[in-house]
Amino acid sequence: MSQDPEEEAFKKRVKENPDDIDSWIELGSFNLRKMNFQKAEEALRKAIELDAHNPVSWFQLALALNGKGDLDEAVKAYREVLKINPDFINARFNLALLLSQKNDYKGAKVAYEELLKIKPEDSDALINLGVVYESLKDEKEAIKAYRSSLNIDPSHPRAAYNLALLLHKNKEIEEAEAVLRKG
């Protein structure tokens, strides 16, 4: 018997309602919050057995898999979310981050570009896209991404810093200093 009464309540609920997808998702979410990724994965896979077309189950599963360090499976789970709901912004963002983490910069570029088609004002996605462009050795596009981010959020320190570094690297010293003064 677990010491945690909240966990016991979730376990009781799934035992009493084994075909209730929401109970399994909530048990999985509880285990995610507790950083018990293996238990979260088990509960969320049960939720997916009950309804393979629920994007929340897949999203939570991706989080659990990522937490376990199973990055390839997490990527697959995020892709399942997006098959079901292409406009699931957090899944797109997390997929792009994960692809970057795996050094799949071409895949990350595509994921960020798709996200920005849905949410063009996402300054964090633009900054991350700039970093991806830098990793792909495309400084011109990186500069454009950082500038776009600063147009949305002029006080974003990371965008200003990254842009200033690239401008300085390209011998545009005065503009680099101006960017830092604004930020």
MOQUIMO-V41996 format. One record per residue. N is the residue number from 1. RES is the residue in three letters. SS is DSSP state (2 for helix, 1 for strand, 0 for the rest). PHI is phi in whole degrees, 0 to 359 (* if undefined). OMEGA is omega in radians with two decimals (* if undefined). Layout:
N | RES | SS | PHI | OMEGA
N | RES | SS | PHI | OMEGA
This chain:
1 | MET | 0 | * | -3.14
2 | SER | 0 | 289 | 3.10
3 | GLN | 0 | 280 | -3.02
4 | ASP | 0 | 274 | -3.11
5 | PRO | 2 | 296 | 3.12
6 | GLU | 2 | 294 | 3.10
7 | GLU | 2 | 298 | 3.13
8 | GLU | 2 | 299 | 3.12
9 | ALA | 2 | 296 | 3.10
10 | PHE | 2 | 295 | 3.14
11 | LYS | 2 | 297 | 3.12
12 | LYS | 2 | 297 | -3.12
13 | ARG | 2 | 298 | -3.14
14 | VAL | 2 | 288 | 3.10
15 | LYS | 2 | 292 | 3.14
16 | GLU | 2 | 284 | -3.09
17 | ASN | 0 | 228 | -3.03
18 | PRO | 0 | 294 | 3.13
19 | ASP | 0 | 257 | 3.14
20 | ASP | 0 | 267 | -3.08
21 | ILE | 2 | 301 | -3.11
22 | ASP | 2 | 298 | 3.11
23 | SER | 2 | 296 | 3.13
24 | TRP | 2 | 292 | 3.10
25 | ILE | 2 | 297 | 3.14
26 | GLU | 2 | 295 | 3.07
27 | LEU | 2 | 296 | 3.09
28 | GLY | 2 | 298 | 3.13
29 | SER | 2 | 296 | 3.09
30 | PHE | 2 | 302 | -3.13
31 | ASN | 2 | 293 | 3.03
32 | LEU | 2 | 298 | 3.14
33 | ARG | 2 | 300 | 3.13
34 | LYS | 0 | 276 | -3.12
35 | MET | 0 | 61 | 3.02
36 | ASN | 0 | 262 | -2.96
37 | PHE | 2 | 291 | 3.13
38 | GLN | 2 | 295 | 3.12
39 | LYS | 2 | 295 | 3.10
40 | ALA | 2 | 299 | 3.13
41 | GLU | 2 | 301 | -3.12
42 | GLU | 2 | 300 | -3.13
43 | ALA | 2 | 295 | -3.09
44 | LEU | 2 | 287 | 3.04
45 | ARG | 2 | 295 | 3.07
46 | LYS | 2 | 295 | 3.09
47 | ALA | 2 | 299 | 3.14
48 | ILE | 2 | 291 | 3.04
49 | GLU | 2 | 301 | -3.12
50 | LEU | 2 | 285 | 3.14
51 | ASP | 0 | 205 | -3.09
52 | ALA | 0 | 286 | -3.11
53 | HIS | 0 | 251 | 3.12
54 | ASN | 0 | 264 | -3.07
55 | PRO | 2 | 294 | -3.14
56 | VAL | 2 | 294 | 3.11
57 | SER | 2 | 300 | -3.13
58 | TRP | 2 | 295 | -3.14
59 | PHE | 2 | 297 | 3.13
60 | GLN | 2 | 296 | 3.09
61 | LEU | 2 | 298 | 3.11
62 | ALA | 2 | 301 | 3.10
63 | LEU | 2 | 298 | 3.14
64 | ALA | 2 | 296 | -3.13
65 | LEU | 2 | 296 | 3.08
66 | ASN | 2 | 298 | 3.11
67 | GLY | 2 | 300 | 3.10
68 | LYS | 2 | 283 | -3.10
69 | GLY | 0 | 89 | 3.13
70 | ASP | 0 | 269 | -2.97
71 | LEU | 2 | 293 | -3.14
72 | ASP | 2 | 297 | 3.12
73 | GLU | 2 | 290 | 3.09
74 | ALA | 2 | 296 | 3.09
75 | VAL | 2 | 301 | 3.12
76 | LYS | 2 | 300 | -3.13
77 | ALA | 2 | 294 | 3.08
78 | TYR | 2 | 298 | 3.12
79 | ARG | 2 | 294 | 3.06
80 | GLU | 2 | 296 | 3.09
81 | VAL | 2 | 306 | -3.03
82 | LEU | 2 | 287 | 3.00
83 | LYS | 2 | 294 | -3.10
84 | ILE | 2 | 282 | -3.10
85 | ASN | 0 | 222 | -3.09
86 | PRO | 0 | 299 | -3.11
87 | ASP | 0 | 263 | -3.14
88 | PHE | 0 | 284 | -3.00
89 | ILE | 2 | 302 | -3.10
90 | ASN | 2 | 297 | 3.09
91 | ALA | 2 | 293 | 3.11
92 | ARG | 2 | 298 | -3.12
93 | PHE | 2 | 297 | -3.12
94 | ASN | 2 | 295 | 3.09
95 | LEU | 2 | 299 | 3.14
96 | ALA | 2 | 298 | 3.10
97 | LEU | 2 | 300 | -3.10
98 | LEU | 2 | 295 | 3.10
99 | LEU | 2 | 297 | 3.07
100 | SER | 2 | 298 | 3.14
101 | GLN | 2 | 300 | 3.13
102 | LYS | 0 | 275 | -3.10
103 | ASN | 0 | 64 | 3.02
104 | ASP | 0 | 266 | -3.02
105 | TYR | 2 | 290 | 3.09
106 | LYS | 2 | 295 | 3.09
107 | GLY | 2 | 296 | 3.12
108 | ALA | 2 | 296 | 3.12
109 | LYS | 2 | 302 | 3.13
110 | VAL | 2 | 299 | -3.12
111 | ALA | 2 | 297 | 3.10
112 | TYR | 2 | 294 | 3.13
113 | GLU | 2 | 297 | 3.10
114 | GLU | 2 | 295 | 3.11
115 | LEU | 2 | 299 | -3.09
116 | LEU | 2 | 290 | 3.01
117 | LYS | 2 | 292 | -3.12
118 | ILE | 2 | 274 | -3.06
119 | LYS | 0 | 226 | -3.03
120 | PRO | 0 | 295 | -3.11
121 | GLU | 0 | 268 | -3.12
122 | ASP | 0 | 280 | -3.06
123 | SER | 2 | 295 | 3.11
124 | ASP | 2 | 294 | 3.09
125 | ALA | 2 | 296 | 3.11
126 | LEU | 2 | 295 | 3.10
127 | ILE | 2 | 297 | -3.14
128 | ASN | 2 | 297 | 3.07
129 | LEU | 2 | 297 | 3.07
130 | GLY | 2 | 301 | 3.11
131 | VAL | 2 | 297 | 3.11
132 | VAL | 2 | 297 | 3.10
133 | TYR | 2 | 301 | 3.09
134 | GLU | 2 | 299 | 3.12
135 | SER | 2 | 296 | 3.10
136 | LEU | 0 | 272 | 3.11
137 | LYS | 0 | 65 | 3.11
138 | ASP | 0 | 249 | -3.05
139 | GLU | 2 | 294 | 3.14
140 | LYS | 2 | 299 | 3.13
141 | GLU | 2 | 290 | 3.09
142 | ALA | 2 | 298 | 3.12
143 | ILE | 2 | 300 | 3.11
144 | LYS | 2 | 299 | -3.13
145 | ALA | 2 | 296 | 3.13
146 | TYR | 2 | 296 | 3.11
147 | ARG | 2 | 296 | 3.11
148 | SER | 2 | 299 | 3.11
149 | SER | 2 | 298 | 3.14
150 | LEU | 2 | 291 | 3.05
151 | ASN | 2 | 295 | 3.13
152 | ILE | 2 | 279 | -3.10
153 | ASP | 0 | 226 | -3.05
154 | PRO | 0 | 300 | -3.09
155 | SER | 0 | 257 | -3.11
156 | HIS | 0 | 288 | -3.02
157 | PRO | 2 | 295 | -3.10
158 | ARG | 2 | 291 | 3.11
159 | ALA | 2 | 296 | -3.14
160 | ALA | 2 | 297 | -3.12
161 | TYR | 2 | 297 | -3.12
162 | ASN | 2 | 297 | 3.12
163 | LEU | 2 | 296 | -3.13
164 | ALA | 2 | 299 | 3.10
165 | LEU | 2 | 300 | -3.14
166 | LEU | 2 | 294 | 3.12
167 | LEU | 2 | 298 | 3.12
168 | HIS | 2 | 299 | 3.13
169 | LYS | 2 | 301 | -3.13
170 | ASN | 0 | 267 | 3.04
171 | LYS | 0 | 65 | 3.07
172 | GLU | 0 | 259 | -2.97
173 | ILE | 2 | 297 | -3.10
174 | GLU | 2 | 298 | 3.13
175 | GLU | 2 | 294 | 3.10
176 | ALA | 2 | 300 | 3.13
177 | GLU | 2 | 295 | 3.12
178 | ALA | 2 | 297 | 3.11
179 | VAL | 2 | 299 | -3.12
180 | LEU | 2 | 292 | 3.11
181 | ARG | 2 | 294 | 3.13
182 | LYS | 2 | 293 | -3.06
183 | GLY | 0 | 287 | *
